[in-house]
Amino acid sequence: MSLQVDSDGDGYLSCFQVLLALKEVIPPELLTEEEEIYVYRILELVDFRVTEGLTDLRLFAVVASLAQKIATLE
């Protein structure tokens, strides 16, 4: 099932839309809430806060890639 997360079609995702899209890319059983928070903490190290701005497709690809990598760590 595919969900169109960018409901307004502006090419950017809000914080809530990023969370929804991340759940579409990585199933919740693979990425725990703690791991998701860890992804956001890493992004904060480079002065990006998902909660304070809009995320374009390129940046979301980085977020999703990082989340996938963290989800595979055990």
Phi and psi in radians as a Rosetta constraint file:
Dihedral C 1 N 2 CA 2 C 2 CIRCULARHARMONIC -2.031 0.35
Dihedral N 2 CA 2 C 2 N 3 CIRCULARHARMONIC 2.325 0.35
Dihedral C 2 N 3 CA 3 C 3 CIRCULARHARMONIC -1.975 0.35
Dihedral N 3 CA 3 C 3 N 4 CIRCULARHARMONIC 2.233 0.35
Dihedral C 3 N 4 CA 4 C 4 CIRCULARHARMONIC -1.411 0.35
Dihedral N 4 CA 4 C 4 N 5 CIRCULARHARMONIC 1.938 0.35
Dihedral C 4 N 5 CA 5 C 5 CIRCULARHARMONIC -1.493 0.35
Dihedral N 5 CA 5 C 5 N 6 CIRCULARHARMONIC -0.593 0.35
Dihedral C 5 N 6 CA 6 C 6 CIRCULARHARMONIC -1.394 0.35
Dihedral N 6 CA 6 C 6 N 7 CIRCULARHARMONIC 1.272 0.35
Dihedral C 6 N 7 CA 7 C 7 CIRCULARHARMONIC -1.098 0.35
Dihedral N 7 CA 7 C 7 N 8 CIRCULARHARMONIC -0.501 0.35
Dihedral C 7 N 8 CA 8 C 8 CIRCULARHARMONIC -1.600 0.35
Dihedral N 8 CA 8 C 8 N 9 CIRCULARHARMONIC -0.085 0.35
Dihedral C 8 N 9 CA 9 C 9 CIRCULARHARMONIC 1.161 0.35
Dihedral N 9 CA 9 C 9 N 10 CIRCULARHARMONIC 0.435 0.35
Dihedral C 9 N 10 CA 10 C 10 CIRCULARHARMONIC -1.527 0.35
Dihedral N 10 CA 10 C 10 N 11 CIRCULARHARMONIC -0.060 0.35
Dihedral C 10 N 11 CA 11 C 11 CIRCULARHARMONIC 1.519 0.35
Dihedral N 11 CA 11 C 11 N 12 CIRCULARHARMONIC 0.044 0.35
Dihedral C 11 N 12 CA 12 C 12 CIRCULARHARMONIC -2.244 0.35
Dihedral N 12 CA 12 C 12 N 13 CIRCULARHARMONIC 2.646 0.35
Dihedral C 12 N 13 CA 13 C 13 CIRCULARHARMONIC -1.956 0.35
Dihedral N 13 CA 13 C 13 N 14 CIRCULARHARMONIC 2.366 0.35
Dihedral C 13 N 14 CA 14 C 14 CIRCULARHARMONIC -1.339 0.35
Dihedral N 14 CA 14 C 14 N 15 CIRCULARHARMONIC 3.048 0.35
Dihedral C 14 N 15 CA 15 C 15 CIRCULARHARMONIC -0.964 0.35
Dihedral N 15 CA 15 C 15 N 16 CIRCULARHARMONIC -0.846 0.35
Dihedral C 15 N 16 CA 16 C 16 CIRCULARHARMONIC -1.102 0.35
Dihedral N 16 CA 16 C 16 N 17 CIRCULARHARMONIC -0.711 0.35
Dihedral C 16 N 17 CA 17 C 17 CIRCULARHARMONIC -1.148 0.35
Dihedral N 17 CA 17 C 17 N 18 CIRCULARHARMONIC -0.620 0.35
Dihedral C 17 N 18 CA 18 C 18 CIRCULARHARMONIC -1.093 0.35
Dihedral N 18 CA 18 C 18 N 19 CIRCULARHARMONIC -0.771 0.35
Dihedral C 18 N 19 CA 19 C 19 CIRCULARHARMONIC -1.075 0.35
Dihedral N 19 CA 19 C 19 N 20 CIRCULARHARMONIC -0.761 0.35
Dihedral C 19 N 20 CA 20 C 20 CIRCULARHARMONIC -1.113 0.35
Dihedral N 20 CA 20 C 20 N 21 CIRCULARHARMONIC -0.791 0.35
Dihedral C 20 N 21 CA 21 C 21 CIRCULARHARMONIC -1.127 0.35
Dihedral N 21 CA 21 C 21 N 22 CIRCULARHARMONIC -0.680 0.35
Dihedral C 21 N 22 CA 22 C 22 CIRCULARHARMONIC -1.100 0.35
Dihedral N 22 CA 22 C 22 N 23 CIRCULARHARMONIC -0.658 0.35
Dihedral C 22 N 23 CA 23 C 23 CIRCULARHARMONIC -1.191 0.35
Dihedral N 23 CA 23 C 23 N 24 CIRCULARHARMONIC -0.483 0.35
Dihedral C 23 N 24 CA 24 C 24 CIRCULARHARMONIC -1.284 0.35
Dihedral N 24 CA 24 C 24 N 25 CIRCULARHARMONIC -0.636 0.35
Dihedral C 24 N 25 CA 25 C 25 CIRCULARHARMONIC -1.406 0.35
Dihedral N 25 CA 25 C 25 N 26 CIRCULARHARMONIC -0.724 0.35
Dihedral C 25 N 26 CA 26 C 26 CIRCULARHARMONIC -2.156 0.35
Dihedral N 26 CA 26 C 26 N 27 CIRCULARHARMONIC 2.004 0.35
Dihedral C 26 N 27 CA 27 C 27 CIRCULARHARMONIC -1.019 0.35
Dihedral N 27 CA 27 C 27 N 28 CIRCULARHARMONIC 2.504 0.35
Dihedral C 27 N 28 CA 28 C 28 CIRCULARHARMONIC -0.977 0.35
Dihedral N 28 CA 28 C 28 N 29 CIRCULARHARMONIC -0.500 0.35
Dihedral C 28 N 29 CA 29 C 29 CIRCULARHARMONIC -1.278 0.35
Dihedral N 29 CA 29 C 29 N 30 CIRCULARHARMONIC -0.241 0.35
Dihedral C 29 N 30 CA 30 C 30 CIRCULARHARMONIC -1.707 0.35
Dihedral N 30 CA 30 C 30 N 31 CIRCULARHARMONIC -0.483 0.35
Dihedral C 30 N 31 CA 31 C 31 CIRCULARHARMONIC -2.111 0.35
Dihedral N 31 CA 31 C 31 N 32 CIRCULARHARMONIC 1.889 0.35
Dihedral C 31 N 32 CA 32 C 32 CIRCULARHARMONIC -1.275 0.35
Dihedral N 32 CA 32 C 32 N 33 CIRCULARHARMONIC 2.899 0.35
Dihedral C 32 N 33 CA 33 C 33 CIRCULARHARMONIC -1.071 0.35
Dihedral N 33 CA 33 C 33 N 34 CIRCULARHARMONIC -0.679 0.35
Dihedral C 33 N 34 CA 34 C 34 CIRCULARHARMONIC -1.115 0.35
Dihedral N 34 CA 34 C 34 N 35 CIRCULARHARMONIC -0.697 0.35
Dihedral C 34 N 35 CA 35 C 35 CIRCULARHARMONIC -1.180 0.35
Dihedral N 35 CA 35 C 35 N 36 CIRCULARHARMONIC -0.653 0.35
Dihedral C 35 N 36 CA 36 C 36 CIRCULARHARMONIC -1.088 0.35
Dihedral N 36 CA 36 C 36 N 37 CIRCULARHARMONIC -0.772 0.35
Dihedral C 36 N 37 CA 37 C 37 CIRCULARHARMONIC -1.080 0.35
Dihedral N 37 CA 37 C 37 N 38 CIRCULARHARMONIC -0.681 0.35
Dihedral C 37 N 38 CA 38 C 38 CIRCULARHARMONIC -1.049 0.35
Dihedral N 38 CA 38 C 38 N 39 CIRCULARHARMONIC -0.724 0.35
Dihedral C 38 N 39 CA 39 C 39 CIRCULARHARMONIC -0.998 0.35
Dihedral N 39 CA 39 C 39 N 40 CIRCULARHARMONIC -0.823 0.35
Dihedral C 39 N 40 CA 40 C 40 CIRCULARHARMONIC -1.169 0.35
Dihedral N 40 CA 40 C 40 N 41 CIRCULARHARMONIC -0.593 0.35
Dihedral C 40 N 41 CA 41 C 41 CIRCULARHARMONIC -1.149 0.35
Dihedral N 41 CA 41 C 41 N 42 CIRCULARHARMONIC -0.705 0.35
Dihedral C 41 N 42 CA 42 C 42 CIRCULARHARMONIC -1.082 0.35
Dihedral N 42 CA 42 C 42 N 43 CIRCULARHARMONIC -0.750 0.35
Dihedral C 42 N 43 CA 43 C 43 CIRCULARHARMONIC -1.106 0.35
Dihedral N 43 CA 43 C 43 N 44 CIRCULARHARMONIC -0.587 0.35
Dihedral C 43 N 44 CA 44 C 44 CIRCULARHARMONIC -1.137 0.35
Dihedral N 44 CA 44 C 44 N 45 CIRCULARHARMONIC -0.466 0.35
Dihedral C 44 N 45 CA 45 C 45 CIRCULARHARMONIC -1.093 0.35
Dihedral N 45 CA 45 C 45 N 46 CIRCULARHARMONIC -0.460 0.35
Dihedral C 45 N 46 CA 46 C 46 CIRCULARHARMONIC -1.853 0.35
Dihedral N 46 CA 46 C 46 N 47 CIRCULARHARMONIC 0.464 0.35
Dihedral C 46 N 47 CA 47 C 47 CIRCULARHARMONIC 1.066 0.35
Dihedral N 47 CA 47 C 47 N 48 CIRCULARHARMONIC 0.575 0.35
Dihedral C 47 N 48 CA 48 C 48 CIRCULARHARMONIC -2.015 0.35
Dihedral N 48 CA 48 C 48 N 49 CIRCULARHARMONIC 2.202 0.35
Dihedral C 48 N 49 CA 49 C 49 CIRCULARHARMONIC -2.107 0.35
Dihedral N 49 CA 49 C 49 N 50 CIRCULARHARMONIC 2.017 0.35
Dihedral C 49 N 50 CA 50 C 50 CIRCULARHARMONIC -0.984 0.35
Dihedral N 50 CA 50 C 50 N 51 CIRCULARHARMONIC -0.600 0.35
Dihedral C 50 N 51 CA 51 C 51 CIRCULARHARMONIC -1.296 0.35
Dihedral N 51 CA 51 C 51 N 52 CIRCULARHARMONIC -0.221 0.35
Dihedral C 51 N 52 CA 52 C 52 CIRCULARHARMONIC -1.909 0.35
Dihedral N 52 CA 52 C 52 N 53 CIRCULARHARMONIC 0.107 0.35
Dihedral C 52 N 53 CA 53 C 53 CIRCULARHARMONIC -2.838 0.35
Dihedral N 53 CA 53 C 53 N 54 CIRCULARHARMONIC -2.963 0.35
Dihedral C 53 N 54 CA 54 C 54 CIRCULARHARMONIC -1.804 0.35
Dihedral N 54 CA 54 C 54 N 55 CIRCULARHARMONIC 2.610 0.35
Dihedral C 54 N 55 CA 55 C 55 CIRCULARHARMONIC -2.026 0.35
Dihedral N 55 CA 55 C 55 N 56 CIRCULARHARMONIC 2.179 0.35
Dihedral C 55 N 56 CA 56 C 56 CIRCULARHARMONIC -1.540 0.35
Dihedral N 56 CA 56 C 56 N 57 CIRCULARHARMONIC 3.115 0.35
Dihedral C 56 N 57 CA 57 C 57 CIRCULARHARMONIC -1.081 0.35
Dihedral N 57 CA 57 C 57 N 58 CIRCULARHARMONIC -0.718 0.35
Dihedral C 57 N 58 CA 58 C 58 CIRCULARHARMONIC -1.100 0.35
Dihedral N 58 CA 58 C 58 N 59 CIRCULARHARMONIC -0.780 0.35
Dihedral C 58 N 59 CA 59 C 59 CIRCULARHARMONIC -1.194 0.35
Dihedral N 59 CA 59 C 59 N 60 CIRCULARHARMONIC -0.661 0.35
Dihedral C 59 N 60 CA 60 C 60 CIRCULARHARMONIC -1.098 0.35
Dihedral N 60 CA 60 C 60 N 61 CIRCULARHARMONIC -0.645 0.35
Dihedral C 60 N 61 CA 61 C 61 CIRCULARHARMONIC -1.048 0.35
Dihedral N 61 CA 61 C 61 N 62 CIRCULARHARMONIC -0.678 0.35
Dihedral C 61 N 62 CA 62 C 62 CIRCULARHARMONIC -1.154 0.35
Dihedral N 62 CA 62 C 62 N 63 CIRCULARHARMONIC -0.803 0.35
Dihedral C 62 N 63 CA 63 C 63 CIRCULARHARMONIC -1.053 0.35
Dihedral N 63 CA 63 C 63 N 64 CIRCULARHARMONIC -0.821 0.35
Dihedral C 63 N 64 CA 64 C 64 CIRCULARHARMONIC -1.137 0.35
Dihedral N 64 CA 64 C 64 N 65 CIRCULARHARMONIC -0.709 0.35
Dihedral C 64 N 65 CA 65 C 65 CIRCULARHARMONIC -1.092 0.35
Dihedral N 65 CA 65 C 65 N 66 CIRCULARHARMONIC -0.790 0.35
Dihedral C 65 N 66 CA 66 C 66 CIRCULARHARMONIC -1.081 0.35
Dihedral N 66 CA 66 C 66 N 67 CIRCULARHARMONIC -0.759 0.35
Dihedral C 66 N 67 CA 67 C 67 CIRCULARHARMONIC -1.112 0.35
Dihedral N 67 CA 67 C 67 N 68 CIRCULARHARMONIC -0.711 0.35
Dihedral C 67 N 68 CA 68 C 68 CIRCULARHARMONIC -1.105 0.35
Dihedral N 68 CA 68 C 68 N 69 CIRCULARHARMONIC -0.734 0.35
Dihedral C 68 N 69 CA 69 C 69 CIRCULARHARMONIC -1.109 0.35
Dihedral N 69 CA 69 C 69 N 70 CIRCULARHARMONIC -0.756 0.35
Dihedral C 69 N 70 CA 70 C 70 CIRCULARHARMONIC -1.158 0.35
Dihedral N 70 CA 70 C 70 N 71 CIRCULARHARMONIC -0.653 0.35
Dihedral C 70 N 71 CA 71 C 71 CIRCULARHARMONIC -1.119 0.35
Dihedral N 71 CA 71 C 71 N 72 CIRCULARHARMONIC -0.476 0.35
Dihedral C 71 N 72 CA 72 C 72 CIRCULARHARMONIC -1.514 0.35
Dihedral N 72 CA 72 C 72 N 73 CIRCULARHARMONIC -0.193 0.35
Dihedral C 72 N 73 CA 73 C 73 CIRCULARHARMONIC -1.327 0.35
Dihedral N 73 CA 73 C 73 N 74 CIRCULARHARMONIC 2.369 0.35
